[in-house]
Amino acid sequence: MEGENTKPKILIFGGTGYLGKYMVKASVSSGHKTFVYARPVTKNSRPSKLEIHKEFQGIGVTIIEGELDEHEKIVSILKEVDVVISTVAYPQFLDQLKIVHAIKVAGNIKRFLPSEFGCEEDRVRPLPPFEAYLEKKRIVRRAIEAVEIPYTFVSANCYGAYFVNVLLRPFEPHDDVVVYGNGEAKAVFNYEEDIAKCTIKVINDPRTCNRIVIYRPQTNIISQLELISLWEQKTGRSFKRVHISEEELVKLSQTLSPPEDIPISIIHSALAKGDLMNFELGEDDIEASMLYPDFKFATIDQLLDIFLIDPPKPARTAFE
Ligand SMILES: NC(=O)c1ccc[n+]([C@@H]2O[C@H](COP(=O)([O-])OP(=O)(O)OC[C@H]3O[C@@H](n4cnc5c(N)ncnc54)[C@H](OP(=O)(O)O)[C@@H]3O)[C@@H](O)[C@H]2O)c1
């Protein structure tokens, strides 16, 4: 029928979260009928949750309230959609096995993207707290492969705004910046809006079915020291560099109480050791900026300009 929306319908778990909100907006703005499966708003919910629900409803998102163990409810909503994206956080990683099971039962889902969006977890071996974190993501990967539902695993590398806030702290007055390790290892910083927009391209692309897609644009590879210098040029300020050595980071990962041992181990891996760039991409790898040459990821320079004009708020993903 003329005017009918034939684009795949997308269901997002974790859509009210940090990455989820970008994903929902990218899905809606690319014309997909978008559904969000979220826990119900109750009198104990944070006020921002109600705001998010209202905002989503205002842009035409259908919110289905439920818990991740409501199997029948999840199967019935799955039957209404084509693609499922999960952006749940660490405490719910293994709950995604329930989503995997429901997708298998529903039998109609054309693509599932589990909550990955970080490093390529099959190619890094970080410190134990981060390793245990990644192991949960790997368990979900292996379960998806075992039940043979169509998938894409997205390795988005560092969320740009999230990590700029961690490293440069534009949200507070300060004269120092912490440099993790010697500051020379390279990392990849991608703006969250682009990660979400690119992911919506990925779900529509037959070339990415049952594949890992790595977001590693050449323009977005930078070391901490280079990032700090660039920020100094833009702000006209200079910051004292305070180094925390790799050895100190290892020690912290062993002495901090859980869950604080996780973020420090992530920093050790991504920033001090440079794990995101410690493996070459081969002919068999799919890298997003090569796959979509017309899609322009905001460069790091442009990302810092966003911080000068309208700084994204600092955030912290859930670790417990
Ligand atoms: N690459 C990077 O730099 C980077 C940085 C941060 C995170 N990440 C990754 O990004 C992904 C998403 O993380 P995020 O920080 O966006 O997540 P988040 O904001 O911490 O949480 C996502 C959603 O999980 C839901 N949730 C929370 N507690 C729950 C519970 N008990 N039961 C069911 N649902 C619950 C909430 O939705 P409702 O309240 O609506 O149910 C919440 O909005 C993860 O895979 C994480 O590892 C990557």
The ligand as a Tripos MOL2 file, in Angstrom:
@<TRIPOS>MOLECULE
LIG
   48    52     1     0     0
SMALL
NO_CHARGES

@<TRIPOS>ATOM
      1 N1         32.1810    1.5890   24.7480 N.am      1 LIG1
      2 C1         32.0030    2.3740   25.7710 C.2       1 LIG1
      3 O1         32.7170    3.3620   25.9570 O.2       1 LIG1
      4 C2         30.8830    2.0810   26.7300 C.ar      1 LIG1
      5 C3         30.6080    2.9480   27.7910 C.ar      1 LIG1
      6 C4         29.5200    2.6570   28.6120 C.ar      1 LIG1
      7 C5         28.7520    1.5200   28.3690 C.ar      1 LIG1
      8 N2         29.0650    0.6950   27.3420 N.ar      1 LIG1
      9 C6         28.2380   -0.4830   27.0110 C.3       1 LIG1
     10 O2         26.9920    0.0110   26.5320 O.3       1 LIG1
     11 C7         25.9490   -0.9200   26.8360 C.3       1 LIG1
     12 C8         24.8010   -0.1660   27.4810 C.3       1 LIG1
     13 O3         25.2440    0.4840   28.6570 O.3       1 LIG1
     14 P1         24.5340    1.8210   29.1880 P.3       1 LIG1
     15 O4         25.5390    2.5320   30.0300 O.co2     1 LIG1
     16 O5         23.9050    2.5410   28.0610 O.co2     1 LIG1
     17 O6         23.4060    1.1960   30.1360 O.3       1 LIG1
     18 P2         22.6500    1.9060   31.3790 P.3       1 LIG1
     19 O7         22.2910    3.2860   30.9840 O.co2     1 LIG1
     20 O8         23.4560    1.7520   32.6350 O.co2     1 LIG1
     21 O9         21.3480    0.9720   31.5630 O.3       1 LIG1
     22 C9         20.5320    0.5960   30.4830 C.3       1 LIG1
     23 C10        19.1370    0.2400   30.9220 C.3       1 LIG1
     24 O10        19.1100   -0.9760   31.6690 O.3       1 LIG1
     25 C11        17.8340   -1.0570   32.2770 C.3       1 LIG1
     26 N3         17.9270   -1.6700   33.6030 N.ar      1 LIG1
     27 C12        18.5620   -1.2100   34.6930 C.ar      1 LIG1
     28 N4         18.3630   -2.0440   35.7450 N.ar      1 LIG1
     29 C13        17.5910   -3.0550   35.2950 C.ar      1 LIG1
     30 C14        17.0210   -4.2120   35.8740 C.ar      1 LIG1
     31 N5         17.2200   -4.5050   37.1580 N.pl3     1 LIG1
     32 N6         16.2810   -5.0210   35.0950 N.ar      1 LIG1
     33 C15        16.0780   -4.7230   33.7950 C.ar      1 LIG1
     34 N7         16.5720   -3.6260   33.1840 N.ar      1 LIG1
     35 C16        17.3120   -2.8100   33.9220 C.ar      1 LIG1
     36 C17        17.3100    0.3690   32.4310 C.3       1 LIG1
     37 O11        16.1220    0.4860   31.6430 O.3       1 LIG1
     38 P3         14.6540    0.5620   32.3000 P.3       1 LIG1
     39 O12        14.7770    1.2630   33.6300 O.co2     1 LIG1
     40 O13        13.8990    1.3570   31.3180 O.co2     1 LIG1
     41 O14        14.1870   -0.8300   32.4090 O.co2     1 LIG1
     42 C18        18.4470    1.2010   31.8550 C.3       1 LIG1
     43 O15        17.9610    2.3220   31.1610 O.3       1 LIG1
     44 C19        26.6050   -1.9960   27.7230 C.3       1 LIG1
     45 O16        26.9040   -3.1030   26.9080 O.3       1 LIG1
     46 C20        27.9160   -1.3700   28.1920 C.3       1 LIG1
     47 O17        28.9310   -2.3270   28.3830 O.3       1 LIG1
     48 C21        30.1110    0.9570   26.5140 C.ar      1 LIG1
@<TRIPOS>BOND
     1     1     2 1
     2     2     3 2
     3     2     4 1
     4     4     5 ar
     5     4    48 ar
     6     5     6 ar
     7     6     7 ar
     8     7     8 ar
     9     8     9 1
    10     8    48 ar
    11     9    10 1
    12     9    46 1
    13    10    11 1
    14    11    12 1
    15    11    44 1
    16    12    13 1
    17    13    14 1
    18    14    15 2
    19    14    16 1
    20    14    17 1
    21    17    18 1
    22    18    19 2
    23    18    20 1
    24    18    21 1
    25    21    22 1
    26    22    23 1
    27    23    24 1
    28    23    42 1
    29    24    25 1
    30    25    26 1
    31    25    36 1
    32    26    27 ar
    33    26    35 ar
    34    27    28 ar
    35    28    29 ar
    36    29    30 ar
    37    29    35 ar
    38    30    31 1
    39    30    32 ar
    40    32    33 ar
    41    33    34 ar
    42    34    35 ar
    43    36    37 1
    44    36    42 1
    45    37    38 1
    46    38    39 2
    47    38    40 1
    48    38    41 1
    49    42    43 1
    50    44    45 1
    51    44    46 1
    52    46    47 1
@<TRIPOS>SUBSTRUCTURE
     1 LIG1         1 GROUP 0 **** ****
